[in-house]
Amino acid sequence: MKLSDHYNKASIITTISVLLAGGVIYFFAIIYISRLQLDRDLTEEIDELKEYIGGNNRLPTQVDFDEDVTTFTKTDQTTFKRRYFDTAYINPKEKKNEEGRAVEDLIFFNGQHYKVIISESREGTEYLVQIIALITLALMIGLLVALFLINRYLLRDLWKPFYNILSELKAFNISEPTDFNLQDNKVDEFAELNQAVQIMSERIKDDFLHLKHLTENASHEMMTPLAVITTKLDTLIQDESLNPAHYDLINDIYTASGKLLRLNQTMLLLVKIENNLIEGNEVLRLDNLIREKLVQFQELLNTKHITVTEKLEGKEILASKYLVDILLNNLFSNAIRHNTPNGRQYITLTPGKLIIKNTGSQNALHAETIFDRFQKGSQSDGTGLGLTIVKNICNLYNWKVNYYFDQSLHTFEIVF
């Protein structure tokens, strides 16, 4: 979920909660205030009744009241606490029952105590409460709609600089000389973020260039002494005066220097692949390249008496021929080197996949770490970087490489 969606969700939930709570409180507050107003009106009616009796020396009739309903009941009570209560109200004009509010009190007239009950309709007050509630509800809905539109459109424009920075970061390539195309904006936080990203990219590029030059120079400097060592060893091995013990020692040194040379070349290749420094993509027929590679490895296959079964469909890819050749070399040499004598190898190419299966160890390899650097078996004499190179080449072209062990066959699968 996007940050704006999180904010919209939180703001809308908070707003709805506050509005609902406020609406409920406001509704009951209106009812309470309207009830107090009715009670004040009824209190005035009682006071006017007492003034009427004192001034006219008689009890009023119903005609003397407007729409209030007044009843008098004789009582022997001499004290009574005035009370207010809800009751049914019969409208004298329309002859219908309505909700009402009443007051009950005690009056004294001509030596007799009377309980008087005055009731009046609550319909006008209830109608007013309903109107106010509807207005409040409409305001709440309008506020929510306005909040939603503001969050959807205003905040979307507000977050445009962030998405611009994000798109620039996604397109950032450390090996390209172009800088970020960041737009100026009036939001201080985004302006500060632009500045921080710009400084970060410059530092990264500087570090990358320094590391690249260091790696290239170190590799170049290592190649010369390694070549000298190899040449001298070649000359020394041809010396007939060497005894067998010395010959074995020199041969071990020769093997180690050759391995160091291959490791140096492989590490340089990994750096170039990871930083996309190898260019020259072209349309290639992968099925033809596989057939050519089988011819190249035929002698090794015959040496171990490995039976190859191939099923190749036509497949075109856009890639560097140099990298694809390295990819196939590593996969084929891996399948042959770790195969068993008189083993089997299966190669299947479809428009969507390349699958290479081979017999070998009866135990599955660790699929989680097999593509990590310097991961190799105890019997392997390689550098441990072959499958890492395969993985990096696949990542470069957005291919997916998988390993699994099925029916005693080690399987490497590349999904295009």
Buried (B, 14 or more C-beta within 10 A) or exposed (E): EEEBEEEBEEBBEEBBEEBEEEBEEBBEEBBEEBBEEBBEBBBEBBEEBBEBBEEEEEBBEEEEBEEBBBEBEEEEEEEBEEEBEEBEBEBEEEEEEBEBBBBBBBBEBEEEBBBBBBBBBBBEBBEBBEEBBEEBEEEBEEEBEEBBEEBEEEBEEBBBBBEBBEEBEEEBEBEEEEEBEBEEBEBEEBBEBBEEBBEEBEEEBEEEEEEBEEBEEEBEEBBEEBEEBBEBBEEBBEEEEBEEEEEEEBEEBBEEBBEBBEBBBBBBBBBBBBBEEBEEEEEBEBBEBBEEBBEEBEEBBEEBEBEBEEEBEEBEBEBBEEBBBBBBBBBBBBBBBBBBEEBBBBBBBEEEBBBBBBBBBEEEBEEEEBBEBEBBEEEEEBBBBBBBBBBBBBBBBEBEBBBEBEEEBBBBBBEB
